[in-house]
Amino acid sequence: MNANGSFIGLQAPCGQIVDGENYEDHDDEVVVTRETFYACGCRSIQHEYHDGAVSRRIVRHDGHVLIDELLSAE
Ligand SMILES: [Zn+2]
């Protein structure tokens, strides 16, 4: 199952206002994967796991990792 869509004029992690695309994917190992790709090259990847934990990784267009975290269910 996929729920994909493009967007226009959102603020990327680097601060620029750009267009981009969202991807959402569901599978057995990782419950939900949400990815956002910005036109400037920034991207954001979020995984939701069965136990309710969420991992989030935001990478700027130059490859610099801005956020890389795992939030537990509690
Ligand atoms: Zn950027």
PDB file of the backbone (N, CA, C, O) and the ligand in Angstrom, with CONECT records:
HET     ZN  A 101       1
ATOM      1  N   MET A   1       0.846  -1.197   0.000  1.00  0.00           N
ATOM      2  CA  MET A   1       0.000   0.000   0.000  1.00  0.00           C
ATOM      3  C   MET A   1       0.879   1.244   0.000  1.00  0.00           C
ATOM      4  O   MET A   1       1.821   1.354   0.785  1.00  0.00           O
ATOM      5  N   ASN A   2       0.569   2.145  -0.860  1.00  0.00           N
ATOM      6  CA  ASN A   2       1.337   3.384  -0.942  1.00  0.00           C
ATOM      7  C   ASN A   2       0.405   4.579  -0.963  1.00  0.00           C
ATOM      8  O   ASN A   2      -0.683   4.530  -1.537  1.00  0.00           O
ATOM      9  N   ALA A   3       0.837   5.628  -0.343  1.00  0.00           N
ATOM     10  CA  ALA A   3       0.099   6.884  -0.402  1.00  0.00           C
ATOM     11  C   ALA A   3       1.106   7.963  -0.729  1.00  0.00           C
ATOM     12  O   ALA A   3       1.753   8.524   0.156  1.00  0.00           O
ATOM     13  N   ASN A   4       1.224   8.236  -1.971  1.00  0.00           N
ATOM     14  CA  ASN A   4       2.266   9.160  -2.409  1.00  0.00           C
ATOM     15  C   ASN A   4       1.653  10.467  -2.903  1.00  0.00           C
ATOM     16  O   ASN A   4       0.510  10.501  -3.358  1.00  0.00           O
ATOM     17  N   GLY A   5       2.411  11.510  -2.807  1.00  0.00           N
ATOM     18  CA  GLY A   5       1.907  12.783  -3.292  1.00  0.00           C
ATOM     19  C   GLY A   5       2.992  13.824  -3.330  1.00  0.00           C
ATOM     20  O   GLY A   5       3.956  13.772  -2.567  1.00  0.00           O
ATOM     21  N   SER A   6       2.824  14.761  -4.218  1.00  0.00           N
ATOM     22  CA  SER A   6       3.787  15.840  -4.286  1.00  0.00           C
ATOM     23  C   SER A   6       3.217  17.066  -3.590  1.00  0.00           C
ATOM     24  O   SER A   6       2.004  17.198  -3.427  1.00  0.00           O
ATOM     25  N   PHE A   7       4.102  17.951  -3.186  1.00  0.00           N
ATOM     26  CA  PHE A   7       3.660  19.188  -2.556  1.00  0.00           C
ATOM     27  C   PHE A   7       4.435  20.351  -3.163  1.00  0.00           C
ATOM     28  O   PHE A   7       5.467  20.176  -3.810  1.00  0.00           O
ATOM     29  N   ILE A   8       3.905  21.524  -2.934  1.00  0.00           N
ATOM     30  CA  ILE A   8       4.490  22.744  -3.503  1.00  0.00           C
ATOM     31  C   ILE A   8       4.729  23.737  -2.387  1.00  0.00           C
ATOM     32  O   ILE A   8       3.842  23.995  -1.573  1.00  0.00           O
ATOM     33  N   GLY A   9       5.918  24.291  -2.350  1.00  0.00           N
ATOM     34  CA  GLY A   9       6.175  25.423  -1.475  1.00  0.00           C
ATOM     35  C   GLY A   9       6.178  25.126   0.006  1.00  0.00           C
ATOM     36  O   GLY A   9       5.594  25.872   0.792  1.00  0.00           O
ATOM     37  N   LEU A  10       6.832  24.038   0.400  1.00  0.00           N
ATOM     38  CA  LEU A  10       7.027  23.778   1.822  1.00  0.00           C
ATOM     39  C   LEU A  10       8.462  24.094   2.206  1.00  0.00           C
ATOM     40  O   LEU A  10       9.361  24.095   1.365  1.00  0.00           O
ATOM     41  N   GLN A  11       8.661  24.362   3.492  1.00  0.00           N
ATOM     42  CA  GLN A  11      10.000  24.678   3.958  1.00  0.00           C
ATOM     43  C   GLN A  11      10.806  23.390   4.157  1.00  0.00           C
ATOM     44  O   GLN A  11      10.421  22.510   4.928  1.00  0.00           O
ATOM     45  N   ALA A  12      11.906  23.306   3.461  1.00  0.00           N
ATOM     46  CA  ALA A  12      12.813  22.170   3.611  1.00  0.00           C
ATOM     47  C   ALA A  12      13.603  22.330   4.909  1.00  0.00           C
ATOM     48  O   ALA A  12      13.638  23.416   5.488  1.00  0.00           O
ATOM     49  N   PRO A  13      14.237  21.247   5.365  1.00  0.00           N
ATOM     50  CA  PRO A  13      15.034  21.324   6.590  1.00  0.00           C
ATOM     51  C   PRO A  13      16.132  22.389   6.543  1.00  0.00           C
ATOM     52  O   PRO A  13      16.543  22.890   7.590  1.00  0.00           O
ATOM     53  N   CYS A  14      16.607  22.737   5.367  1.00  0.00           N
ATOM     54  CA  CYS A  14      17.660  23.749   5.250  1.00  0.00           C
ATOM     55  C   CYS A  14      17.116  25.163   5.296  1.00  0.00           C
ATOM     56  O   CYS A  14      17.884  26.121   5.380  1.00  0.00           O
ATOM     57  N   GLY A  15      15.784  25.305   5.241  1.00  0.00           N
ATOM     58  CA  GLY A  15      15.184  26.621   5.348  1.00  0.00           C
ATOM     59  C   GLY A  15      14.628  27.163   4.045  1.00  0.00           C
ATOM     60  O   GLY A  15      13.876  28.137   4.048  1.00  0.00           O
ATOM     61  N   GLN A  16      14.990  26.545   2.936  1.00  0.00           N
ATOM     62  CA  GLN A  16      14.470  27.000   1.646  1.00  0.00           C
ATOM     63  C   GLN A  16      13.018  26.562   1.480  1.00  0.00           C
ATOM     64  O   GLN A  16      12.591  25.542   2.020  1.00  0.00           O
ATOM     65  N   ILE A  17      12.276  27.358   0.723  1.00  0.00           N
ATOM     66  CA  ILE A  17      10.912  26.972   0.372  1.00  0.00           C
ATOM     67  C   ILE A  17      10.960  26.286  -0.983  1.00  0.00           C
ATOM     68  O   ILE A  17      11.277  26.911  -1.995  1.00  0.00           O
ATOM     69  N   VAL A  18      10.646  25.013  -0.996  1.00  0.00           N
ATOM     70  CA  VAL A  18      10.810  24.224  -2.220  1.00  0.00           C
ATOM     71  C   VAL A  18       9.615  23.287  -2.410  1.00  0.00           C
ATOM     72  O   VAL A  18       8.797  23.103  -1.509  1.00  0.00           O
ATOM     73  N   ASP A  19       9.541  22.709  -3.589  1.00  0.00           N
ATOM     74  CA  ASP A  19       8.565  21.659  -3.856  1.00  0.00           C
ATOM     75  C   ASP A  19       9.169  20.312  -3.458  1.00  0.00           C
ATOM     76  O   ASP A  19      10.363  20.217  -3.171  1.00  0.00           O
ATOM     77  N   GLY A  20       8.345  19.292  -3.444  1.00  0.00           N
ATOM     78  CA  GLY A  20       8.870  17.978  -3.112  1.00  0.00           C
ATOM     79  C   GLY A  20       7.814  16.911  -3.190  1.00  0.00           C
ATOM     80  O   GLY A  20       6.702  17.138  -3.665  1.00  0.00           O
ATOM     81  N   GLU A  21       8.188  15.730  -2.710  1.00  0.00           N
ATOM     82  CA  GLU A  21       7.273  14.586  -2.780  1.00  0.00           C
ATOM     83  C   GLU A  21       7.291  13.811  -1.479  1.00  0.00           C
ATOM     84  O   GLU A  21       8.322  13.694  -0.817  1.00  0.00           O
ATOM     85  N   ASN A  22       6.145  13.290  -1.131  1.00  0.00           N
ATOM     86  CA  ASN A  22       5.995  12.417   0.029  1.00  0.00           C
ATOM     87  C   ASN A  22       5.759  10.986  -0.428  1.00  0.00           C
ATOM     88  O   ASN A  22       5.014  10.737  -1.376  1.00  0.00           O
ATOM     89  N   TYR A  23       6.394  10.062   0.249  1.00  0.00           N
ATOM     90  CA  TYR A  23       6.135   8.644   0.015  1.00  0.00           C
ATOM     91  C   TYR A  23       5.753   7.997   1.333  1.00  0.00           C
ATOM     92  O   TYR A  23       6.373   8.252   2.366  1.00  0.00           O
ATOM     93  N   GLU A  24       4.740   7.167   1.289  1.00  0.00           N
ATOM     94  CA  GLU A  24       4.388   6.406   2.474  1.00  0.00           C
ATOM     95  C   GLU A  24       4.298   4.942   2.088  1.00  0.00           C
ATOM     96  O   GLU A  24       3.697   4.585   1.075  1.00  0.00           O
ATOM     97  N   ASP A  25       4.906   4.104   2.912  1.00  0.00           N
ATOM     98  CA  ASP A  25       4.982   2.696   2.576  1.00  0.00           C
ATOM     99  C   ASP A  25       4.682   1.859   3.822  1.00  0.00           C
ATOM    100  O   ASP A  25       5.114   2.197   4.924  1.00  0.00           O
ATOM    101  N   HIS A  26       3.956   0.789   3.642  1.00  0.00           N
ATOM    102  CA  HIS A  26       3.616  -0.095   4.757  1.00  0.00           C
ATOM    103  C   HIS A  26       4.155  -1.484   4.459  1.00  0.00           C
ATOM    104  O   HIS A  26       3.961  -2.009   3.362  1.00  0.00           O
ATOM    105  N   ASP A  27       4.833  -2.081   5.435  1.00  0.00           N
ATOM    106  CA  ASP A  27       5.212  -3.474   5.252  1.00  0.00           C
ATOM    107  C   ASP A  27       5.248  -4.186   6.592  1.00  0.00           C
ATOM    108  O   ASP A  27       4.879  -3.614   7.618  1.00  0.00           O
ATOM    109  N   ASP A  28       5.692  -5.430   6.581  1.00  0.00           N
ATOM    110  CA  ASP A  28       5.598  -6.264   7.778  1.00  0.00           C
ATOM    111  C   ASP A  28       6.660  -5.936   8.812  1.00  0.00           C
ATOM    112  O   ASP A  28       6.394  -6.020  10.011  1.00  0.00           O
ATOM    113  N   GLU A  29       7.848  -5.566   8.382  1.00  0.00           N
ATOM    114  CA  GLU A  29       8.931  -5.338   9.336  1.00  0.00           C
ATOM    115  C   GLU A  29       8.848  -3.973   9.991  1.00  0.00           C
ATOM    116  O   GLU A  29       8.939  -3.851  11.212  1.00  0.00           O
ATOM    117  N   VAL A  30       8.678  -2.964   9.184  1.00  0.00           N
ATOM    118  CA  VAL A  30       8.496  -1.604   9.683  1.00  0.00           C
ATOM    119  C   VAL A  30       7.056  -1.235   9.344  1.00  0.00           C
ATOM    120  O   VAL A  30       6.657  -1.276   8.180  1.00  0.00           O
ATOM    121  N   VAL A  31       6.291  -0.880  10.345  1.00  0.00           N
ATOM    122  CA  VAL A  31       4.851  -0.690  10.125  1.00  0.00           C
ATOM    123  C   VAL A  31       4.588   0.383   9.073  1.00  0.00           C
ATOM    124  O   VAL A  31       3.854   0.167   8.109  1.00  0.00           O
ATOM    125  N   VAL A  32       5.204   1.539   9.284  1.00  0.00           N
ATOM    126  CA  VAL A  32       5.000   2.642   8.351  1.00  0.00           C
ATOM    127  C   VAL A  32       6.338   3.309   8.079  1.00  0.00           C
ATOM    128  O   VAL A  32       7.099   3.601   9.002  1.00  0.00           O
ATOM    129  N   THR A  33       6.612   3.541   6.828  1.00  0.00           N
ATOM    130  CA  THR A  33       7.768   4.340   6.435  1.00  0.00           C
ATOM    131  C   THR A  33       7.251   5.587   5.740  1.00  0.00           C
ATOM    132  O   THR A  33       6.477   5.501   4.787  1.00  0.00           O
ATOM    133  N   ARG A  34       7.679   6.739   6.219  1.00  0.00           N
ATOM    134  CA  ARG A  34       7.311   7.988   5.556  1.00  0.00           C
ATOM    135  C   ARG A  34       8.588   8.678   5.116  1.00  0.00           C
ATOM    136  O   ARG A  34       9.491   8.913   5.919  1.00  0.00           O
ATOM    137  N   GLU A  35       8.653   8.995   3.848  1.00  0.00           N
ATOM    138  CA  GLU A  35       9.822   9.686   3.326  1.00  0.00           C
ATOM    139  C   GLU A  35       9.377  10.958   2.633  1.00  0.00           C
ATOM    140  O   GLU A  35       8.358  10.987   1.942  1.00  0.00           O
ATOM    141  N   THR A  36      10.149  11.997   2.827  1.00  0.00           N
ATOM    142  CA  THR A  36       9.885  13.250   2.141  1.00  0.00           C
ATOM    143  C   THR A  36      11.144  13.657   1.397  1.00  0.00           C
ATOM    144  O   THR A  36      12.224  13.746   1.981  1.00  0.00           O
ATOM    145  N   PHE A  37      10.998  13.897   0.128  1.00  0.00           N
ATOM    146  CA  PHE A  37      12.122  14.341  -0.694  1.00  0.00           C
ATOM    147  C   PHE A  37      11.854  15.771  -1.140  1.00  0.00           C
ATOM    148  O   PHE A  37      10.826  16.051  -1.756  1.00  0.00           O
ATOM    149  N   TYR A  38      12.765  16.663  -0.833  1.00  0.00           N
ATOM    150  CA  TYR A  38      12.625  18.073  -1.213  1.00  0.00           C
ATOM    151  C   TYR A  38      13.419  18.340  -2.489  1.00  0.00           C
ATOM    152  O   TYR A  38      14.423  17.685  -2.764  1.00  0.00           O
ATOM    153  N   ALA A  39      12.951  19.305  -3.250  1.00  0.00           N
ATOM    154  CA  ALA A  39      13.575  19.592  -4.548  1.00  0.00           C
ATOM    155  C   ALA A  39      15.041  19.996  -4.408  1.00  0.00           C
ATOM    156  O   ALA A  39      15.833  19.758  -5.320  1.00  0.00           O
ATOM    157  N   CYS A  40      15.414  20.600  -3.288  1.00  0.00           N
ATOM    158  CA  CYS A  40      16.801  21.041  -3.100  1.00  0.00           C
ATOM    159  C   CYS A  40      17.728  19.881  -2.769  1.00  0.00           C
ATOM    160  O   CYS A  40      18.949  20.033  -2.806  1.00  0.00           O
ATOM    161  N   GLY A  41      17.148  18.701  -2.441  1.00  0.00           N
ATOM    162  CA  GLY A  41      17.964  17.543  -2.125  1.00  0.00           C
ATOM    163  C   GLY A  41      17.875  17.116  -0.666  1.00  0.00           C
ATOM    164  O   GLY A  41      18.348  16.037  -0.308  1.00  0.00           O
ATOM    165  N   CYS A  42      17.275  17.947   0.178  1.00  0.00           N
ATOM    166  CA  CYS A  42      17.038  17.537   1.558  1.00  0.00           C
ATOM    167  C   CYS A  42      16.056  16.372   1.577  1.00  0.00           C
ATOM    168  O   CYS A  42      15.214  16.233   0.690  1.00  0.00           O
ATOM    169  N   ARG A  43      16.185  15.529   2.622  1.00  0.00           N
ATOM    170  CA  ARG A  43      15.201  14.458   2.747  1.00  0.00           C
ATOM    171  C   ARG A  43      14.961  14.111   4.203  1.00  0.00           C
ATOM    172  O   ARG A  43      15.797  14.350   5.074  1.00  0.00           O
ATOM    173  N   SER A  44      13.810  13.550   4.432  1.00  0.00           N
ATOM    174  CA  SER A  44      13.392  13.166   5.771  1.00  0.00           C
ATOM    175  C   SER A  44      12.811  11.762   5.701  1.00  0.00           C
ATOM    176  O   SER A  44      11.972  11.465   4.850  1.00  0.00           O
ATOM    177  N   ILE A  45      13.267  10.904   6.603  1.00  0.00           N
ATOM    178  CA  ILE A  45      12.798   9.515   6.611  1.00  0.00           C
ATOM    179  C   ILE A  45      12.311   9.180   8.018  1.00  0.00           C
ATOM    180  O   ILE A  45      13.039   9.358   8.995  1.00  0.00           O
ATOM    181  N   GLN A  46      11.099   8.704   8.108  1.00  0.00           N
ATOM    182  CA  GLN A  46      10.550   8.322   9.407  1.00  0.00           C
ATOM    183  C   GLN A  46      10.032   6.892   9.337  1.00  0.00           C
ATOM    184  O   GLN A  46       9.343   6.509   8.391  1.00  0.00           O
ATOM    185  N   HIS A  47      10.377   6.106  10.364  1.00  0.00           N
ATOM    186  CA  HIS A  47       9.884   4.735  10.469  1.00  0.00           C
ATOM    187  C   HIS A  47       9.080   4.587  11.745  1.00  0.00           C
ATOM    188  O   HIS A  47       9.485   5.070  12.803  1.00  0.00           O
ATOM    189  N   GLU A  48       7.956   3.928  11.648  1.00  0.00           N
ATOM    190  CA  GLU A  48       7.184   3.588  12.836  1.00  0.00           C
ATOM    191  C   GLU A  48       7.196   2.075  12.997  1.00  0.00           C
ATOM    192  O   GLU A  48       6.896   1.335  12.060  1.00  0.00           O
ATOM    193  N   TYR A  49       7.549   1.624  14.205  1.00  0.00           N
ATOM    194  CA  TYR A  49       7.695   0.185  14.436  1.00  0.00           C
ATOM    195  C   TYR A  49       6.492  -0.386  15.181  1.00  0.00           C
ATOM    196  O   TYR A  49       5.633   0.351  15.666  1.00  0.00           O
ATOM    197  N   HIS A  50       6.451  -1.712  15.259  1.00  0.00           N
ATOM    198  CA  HIS A  50       5.312  -2.400  15.870  1.00  0.00           C
ATOM    199  C   HIS A  50       5.106  -2.022  17.333  1.00  0.00           C
ATOM    200  O   HIS A  50       3.970  -1.969  17.805  1.00  0.00           O
ATOM    201  N   ASP A  51       6.191  -1.759  18.050  1.00  0.00           N
ATOM    202  CA  ASP A  51       6.071  -1.437  19.477  1.00  0.00           C
ATOM    203  C   ASP A  51       5.752   0.026  19.727  1.00  0.00           C
ATOM    204  O   ASP A  51       5.709   0.466  20.876  1.00  0.00           O
ATOM    205  N   GLY A  52       5.530   0.770  18.677  1.00  0.00           N
ATOM    206  CA  GLY A  52       5.166   2.173  18.830  1.00  0.00           C
ATOM    207  C   GLY A  52       6.335   3.133  18.745  1.00  0.00           C
ATOM    208  O   GLY A  52       6.149   4.350  18.739  1.00  0.00           O
ATOM    209  N   ALA A  53       7.558   2.580  18.678  1.00  0.00           N
ATOM    210  CA  ALA A  53       8.732   3.437  18.554  1.00  0.00           C
ATOM    211  C   ALA A  53       8.757   4.092  17.177  1.00  0.00           C
ATOM    212  O   ALA A  53       8.246   3.549  16.198  1.00  0.00           O
ATOM    213  N   VAL A  54       9.359   5.260  17.135  1.00  0.00           N
ATOM    214  CA  VAL A  54       9.456   6.003  15.884  1.00  0.00           C
ATOM    215  C   VAL A  54      10.897   6.449  15.709  1.00  0.00           C
ATOM    216  O   VAL A  54      11.483   7.030  16.622  1.00  0.00           O
ATOM    217  N   SER A  55      11.469   6.184  14.550  1.00  0.00           N
ATOM    218  CA  SER A  55      12.791   6.726  14.271  1.00  0.00           C
ATOM    219  C   SER A  55      12.666   7.796  13.202  1.00  0.00           C
ATOM    220  O   SER A  55      11.843   7.693  12.292  1.00  0.00           O
ATOM    221  N   ARG A  56      13.484   8.813  13.323  1.00  0.00           N
ATOM    222  CA  ARG A  56      13.386   9.953  12.426  1.00  0.00           C
ATOM    223  C   ARG A  56      14.787  10.371  12.026  1.00  0.00           C
ATOM    224  O   ARG A  56      15.679  10.477  12.868  1.00  0.00           O
ATOM    225  N   ARG A  57      14.970  10.603  10.764  1.00  0.00           N
ATOM    226  CA  ARG A  57      16.283  10.994  10.250  1.00  0.00           C
ATOM    227  C   ARG A  57      16.059  12.087   9.221  1.00  0.00           C
ATOM    228  O   ARG A  57      15.317  11.909   8.255  1.00  0.00           O
ATOM    229  N   ILE A  58      16.697  13.196   9.438  1.00  0.00           N
ATOM    230  CA  ILE A  58      16.574  14.312   8.503  1.00  0.00           C
ATOM    231  C   ILE A  58      17.960  14.657   7.987  1.00  0.00           C
ATOM    232  O   ILE A  58      18.870  14.958   8.759  1.00  0.00           O
ATOM    233  N   VAL A  59      18.102  14.609   6.687  1.00  0.00           N
ATOM    234  CA  VAL A  59      19.406  14.821   6.054  1.00  0.00           C
ATOM    235  C   VAL A  59      19.303  16.024   5.129  1.00  0.00           C
ATOM    236  O   VAL A  59      18.436  16.086   4.257  1.00  0.00           O
ATOM    237  N   ARG A  60      20.197  16.973   5.336  1.00  0.00           N
ATOM    238  CA  ARG A  60      20.214  18.165   4.500  1.00  0.00           C
ATOM    239  C   ARG A  60      20.758  17.827   3.115  1.00  0.00           C
ATOM    240  O   ARG A  60      21.402  16.796   2.926  1.00  0.00           O
ATOM    241  N   HIS A  61      20.490  18.715   2.139  1.00  0.00           N
ATOM    242  CA  HIS A  61      20.857  18.426   0.750  1.00  0.00           C
ATOM    243  C   HIS A  61      22.361  18.252   0.548  1.00  0.00           C
ATOM    244  O   HIS A  61      22.775  17.653  -0.444  1.00  0.00           O
ATOM    245  N   ASP A  62      23.177  18.753   1.449  1.00  0.00           N
ATOM    246  CA  ASP A  62      24.628  18.560   1.319  1.00  0.00           C
ATOM    247  C   ASP A  62      25.116  17.302   2.041  1.00  0.00           C
ATOM    248  O   ASP A  62      26.318  17.048   2.123  1.00  0.00           O
ATOM    249  N   GLY A  63      24.161  16.515   2.565  1.00  0.00           N
ATOM    250  CA  GLY A  63      24.535  15.263   3.195  1.00  0.00           C
ATOM    251  C   GLY A  63      24.685  15.334   4.703  1.00  0.00           C
ATOM    252  O   GLY A  63      24.863  14.310   5.362  1.00  0.00           O
ATOM    253  N   HIS A  64      24.612  16.550   5.257  1.00  0.00           N
ATOM    254  CA  HIS A  64      24.743  16.731   6.697  1.00  0.00           C
ATOM    255  C   HIS A  64      23.494  16.204   7.410  1.00  0.00           C
ATOM    256  O   HIS A  64      22.376  16.578   7.054  1.00  0.00           O
ATOM    257  N   VAL A  65      23.677  15.345   8.406  1.00  0.00           N
ATOM    258  CA  VAL A  65      22.544  14.792   9.141  1.00  0.00           C
ATOM    259  C   VAL A  65      22.129  15.778  10.232  1.00  0.00           C
ATOM    260  O   VAL A  65      22.887  16.042  11.165  1.00  0.00           O
ATOM    261  N   LEU A  66      20.930  16.310  10.104  1.00  0.00           N
ATOM    262  CA  LEU A  66      20.439  17.297  11.062  1.00  0.00           C
ATOM    263  C   LEU A  66      19.817  16.622  12.274  1.00  0.00           C
ATOM    264  O   LEU A  66      20.023  17.053  13.409  1.00  0.00           O
ATOM    265  N   ILE A  67      19.063  15.572  12.034  1.00  0.00           N
ATOM    266  CA  ILE A  67      18.378  14.855  13.118  1.00  0.00           C
ATOM    267  C   ILE A  67      18.469  13.370  12.834  1.00  0.00           C
ATOM    268  O   ILE A  67      18.203  12.920  11.719  1.00  0.00           O
ATOM    269  N   ASP A  68      18.849  12.612  13.854  1.00  0.00           N
ATOM    270  CA  ASP A  68      18.867  11.159  13.732  1.00  0.00           C
ATOM    271  C   ASP A  68      18.499  10.633  15.105  1.00  0.00           C
ATOM    272  O   ASP A  68      19.352  10.544  15.987  1.00  0.00           O
ATOM    273  N   GLU A  69      17.251  10.287  15.289  1.00  0.00           N
ATOM    274  CA  GLU A  69      16.795   9.962  16.630  1.00  0.00           C
ATOM    275  C   GLU A  69      15.816   8.799  16.608  1.00  0.00           C
ATOM    276  O   GLU A  69      15.178   8.503  15.597  1.00  0.00           O
ATOM    277  N   LEU A  70      15.723   8.154  17.766  1.00  0.00           N
ATOM    278  CA  LEU A  70      14.771   7.069  17.950  1.00  0.00           C
ATOM    279  C   LEU A  70      13.941   7.405  19.177  1.00  0.00           C
ATOM    280  O   LEU A  70      14.469   7.548  20.280  1.00  0.00           O
ATOM    281  N   LEU A  71      12.649   7.529  18.975  1.00  0.00           N
ATOM    282  CA  LEU A  71      11.745   7.852  20.065  1.00  0.00           C
ATOM    283  C   LEU A  71      11.023   6.566  20.470  1.00  0.00           C
ATOM    284  O   LEU A  71      10.334   5.948  19.659  1.00  0.00           O
ATOM    285  N   SER A  72      11.189   6.180  21.714  1.00  0.00           N
ATOM    286  CA  SER A  72      10.513   4.965  22.166  1.00  0.00           C
ATOM    287  C   SER A  72       9.038   5.239  22.408  1.00  0.00           C
ATOM    288  O   SER A  72       8.604   6.390  22.440  1.00  0.00           O
ATOM    289  N   ALA A  73       8.283   4.178  22.576  1.00  0.00           N
ATOM    290  CA  ALA A  73       6.834   4.305  22.701  1.00  0.00           C
ATOM    291  C   ALA A  73       6.434   5.053  23.967  1.00  0.00           C
ATOM    292  O   ALA A  73       5.416   5.745  23.990  1.00  0.00           O
ATOM    293  N   GLU A  74       7.236   4.913  25.019  1.00  0.00           N
ATOM    294  CA  GLU A  74       6.889   5.580  26.286  1.00  0.00           C
ATOM    295  C   GLU A  74       7.117   7.080  26.231  1.00  0.00           C
ATOM    296  O   GLU A  74       6.872   7.779  27.214  1.00  0.00           O
TER     297      GLU A  74
HETATM  298 ZN    ZN A 101      17.804  21.734   1.259  1.00  0.00          ZN2+
END
